[in-house]
Amino acid sequence: QLQLVESGGGLVQPGESLRLSCAASGRTLAYYAVGWFRQAPGKEREEISCISSRDTSTYYSDSVKGRFTMSRDNSKNTVSLQMNSLEPKDTAVYYCAASTVGCAGLTTSPNWGQGTQVTVSS
């Protein structure tokens, strides 16, 4: 059974960068579509990025496009989210999820991590 653990969150000032990691165990993450979601207090969960299982397509939401970049390190069985030019609106708990049926299957997938807190504040 696939297990996911997010890490790399923390407190940063506006304009700074963070790199989040989604580490997998139990299965080979390269065979899954992997997405990043975030949820701010009092707001709905938002899908911000997804990469297909064969890296043939990548999706970024308008809110993060041009600032965030997903990548895989299959040798480490991880997926990363490089977050640049962070803004206070990026403050949220960030989750990764994995799907065997593409990015559209992420929201109903049982494969979710526990989340990591990102706080952007001056």
C-alpha positions as a Markdown table, in Angstrom:
| # | Residue | x | y | z |
|---|---|---|---|---|
| 1 | Gln | 0.0 | 0.0 | 0.0 |
| 2 | Leu | 1.3 | 3.4 | -0.9 |
| 3 | Gln | 2.1 | 5.8 | 1.9 |
| 4 | Leu | 3.0 | 9.5 | 1.4 |
| 5 | Val | 4.8 | 11.9 | 3.7 |
| 6 | Glu | 5.1 | 15.6 | 3.1 |
| 7 | Ser | 7.9 | 17.6 | 4.5 |
| 8 | Gly | 9.7 | 20.9 | 3.9 |
| 9 | Gly | 7.1 | 23.4 | 5.2 |
| 10 | Gly | 7.9 | 26.2 | 7.5 |
| 11 | Leu | 7.8 | 29.9 | 8.1 |
| 12 | Val | 9.2 | 32.2 | 5.4 |
| 13 | Gln | 8.9 | 35.9 | 4.5 |
| 14 | Pro | 7.2 | 37.1 | 1.3 |
| 15 | Gly | 9.4 | 36.7 | -1.7 |
| 16 | Glu | 11.3 | 33.8 | -0.3 |
| 17 | Ser | 11.3 | 30.1 | -1.4 |
| 18 | Leu | 10.6 | 26.7 | 0.0 |
| 19 | Arg | 10.9 | 23.3 | -1.5 |
| 20 | Leu | 8.4 | 20.7 | -0.4 |
| 21 | Ser | 9.0 | 17.0 | -0.7 |
| 22 | Cys | 6.5 | 14.2 | -1.0 |
| 23 | Ala | 8.2 | 10.9 | 0.0 |
| 24 | Ala | 6.6 | 7.6 | -1.0 |
| 25 | Ser | 7.0 | 4.2 | 0.5 |
| 26 | Gly | 5.3 | 0.9 | -0.2 |
| 27 | Arg | 5.0 | 1.5 | -4.0 |
| 28 | Thr | 6.9 | 3.1 | -6.8 |
| 29 | Leu | 5.7 | 6.6 | -7.1 |
| 30 | Ala | 6.8 | 6.9 | -10.7 |
| 31 | Tyr | 3.8 | 4.8 | -11.7 |
| 32 | Tyr | 1.4 | 7.3 | -10.2 |
| 33 | Ala | 0.1 | 10.7 | -11.2 |
| 34 | Val | 1.0 | 13.0 | -8.3 |
| 35 | Gly | -0.6 | 16.2 | -7.3 |
| 36 | Trp | -0.2 | 19.0 | -4.7 |
| 37 | Phe | -3.2 | 20.5 | -2.9 |
| 38 | Arg | -3.4 | 23.1 | -0.3 |
| 39 | Gln | -6.0 | 24.2 | 2.2 |
| 40 | Ala | -6.0 | 27.5 | 4.0 |
| 41 | Pro | -8.0 | 28.1 | 7.2 |
| 42 | Gly | -11.7 | 28.5 | 6.4 |
| 43 | Lys | -11.2 | 27.8 | 2.7 |
| 44 | Glu | -11.8 | 24.9 | 0.4 |
| 45 | Arg | -9.1 | 22.5 | -0.6 |
| 46 | Glu | -7.4 | 23.7 | -3.8 |
| 47 | Glu | -5.5 | 21.6 | -6.3 |
| 48 | Ile | -2.5 | 23.6 | -7.4 |
| 49 | Ser | -0.4 | 21.2 | -9.4 |
| 50 | Cys | -0.3 | 17.7 | -10.9 |
| 51 | Ile | 2.2 | 15.7 | -12.9 |
| 52 | Ser | 1.3 | 12.6 | -14.9 |
| 53 | Ser | 2.7 | 9.2 | -14.3 |
| 54 | Arg | 4.9 | 9.4 | -17.4 |
| 55 | Asp | 5.7 | 13.1 | -17.0 |
| 56 | Thr | 3.9 | 13.7 | -20.3 |
| 57 | Ser | 1.8 | 16.5 | -18.9 |
| 58 | Thr | 1.9 | 19.0 | -16.0 |
| 59 | Tyr | -0.8 | 21.1 | -14.6 |
| 60 | Tyr | -0.5 | 24.3 | -12.5 |
| 61 | Ser | -3.3 | 26.4 | -11.2 |
| 62 | Asp | -3.5 | 30.0 | -12.1 |
| 63 | Ser | -2.7 | 31.0 | -8.5 |
| 64 | Val | 0.8 | 29.3 | -8.7 |
| 65 | Lys | 1.7 | 29.2 | -12.3 |
| 66 | Gly | 5.1 | 30.7 | -13.0 |
| 67 | Arg | 6.1 | 30.5 | -9.4 |
| 68 | Phe | 5.8 | 26.8 | -8.4 |
| 69 | Thr | 7.4 | 23.8 | -10.2 |
| 70 | Met | 6.9 | 20.1 | -9.7 |
| 71 | Ser | 9.6 | 17.5 | -10.3 |
| 72 | Arg | 10.3 | 13.9 | -9.7 |
| 73 | Asp | 13.3 | 12.2 | -8.3 |
| 74 | Asn | 12.5 | 8.6 | -9.1 |
| 75 | Ser | 15.8 | 7.4 | -7.6 |
| 76 | Lys | 14.5 | 8.7 | -4.2 |
| 77 | Asn | 10.9 | 7.8 | -4.9 |
| 78 | Thr | 9.9 | 11.4 | -4.2 |
| 79 | Val | 8.1 | 14.3 | -5.8 |
| 80 | Ser | 9.0 | 17.9 | -5.0 |
| 81 | Leu | 7.3 | 21.2 | -5.3 |
| 82 | Gln | 9.6 | 24.1 | -5.6 |
| 83 | Met | 7.8 | 27.2 | -4.5 |
| 84 | Asn | 9.4 | 30.6 | -5.4 |
| 85 | Ser | 8.2 | 34.2 | -4.8 |
| 86 | Leu | 6.0 | 33.1 | -2.0 |
| 87 | Glu | 3.2 | 35.4 | -0.9 |
| 88 | Pro | 1.0 | 35.5 | 2.2 |
| 89 | Lys | -1.9 | 34.1 | 0.2 |
| 90 | Asp | 0.2 | 30.9 | -0.2 |
| 91 | Thr | -0.1 | 30.2 | 3.5 |
| 92 | Ala | -1.8 | 26.8 | 3.9 |
| 93 | Val | -1.4 | 23.2 | 4.7 |
| 94 | Tyr | 0.1 | 21.5 | 1.7 |
| 95 | Tyr | -0.8 | 17.9 | 0.8 |
| 96 | Cys | 0.4 | 15.5 | -1.9 |
| 97 | Ala | -1.8 | 12.8 | -3.4 |
| 98 | Ala | -1.2 | 10.0 | -5.9 |
| 99 | Ser | -3.4 | 8.4 | -8.4 |
| 100 | Thr | -3.2 | 5.3 | -10.6 |
| 101 | Val | -5.7 | 6.8 | -13.0 |
| 102 | Gly | -4.3 | 10.1 | -13.8 |
| 103 | Cys | -4.6 | 13.6 | -12.3 |
| 104 | Ala | -8.4 | 13.5 | -12.5 |
| 105 | Gly | -8.4 | 10.7 | -10.0 |
| 106 | Leu | -6.5 | 12.5 | -7.3 |
| 107 | Thr | -9.5 | 13.9 | -5.4 |
| 108 | Thr | -11.0 | 10.4 | -4.9 |
| 109 | Ser | -7.7 | 8.6 | -4.4 |
| 110 | Pro | -7.0 | 7.1 | -1.0 |
| 111 | Asn | -3.3 | 8.0 | -1.3 |
| 112 | Trp | -2.8 | 11.2 | 0.6 |
| 113 | Gly | -0.1 | 12.5 | 2.9 |
| 114 | Gln | -0.7 | 14.1 | 6.3 |
| 115 | Gly | 0.2 | 17.6 | 5.1 |
| 116 | Thr | 2.9 | 20.1 | 5.9 |
| 117 | Gln | 2.3 | 23.7 | 7.0 |
| 118 | Val | 3.6 | 26.6 | 5.0 |
| 119 | Thr | 3.3 | 30.1 | 6.5 |
| 120 | Val | 4.3 | 33.2 | 4.6 |
| 121 | Ser | 4.4 | 36.2 | 6.7 |
| 122 | Ser | 6.5 | 39.3 | 7.4 |
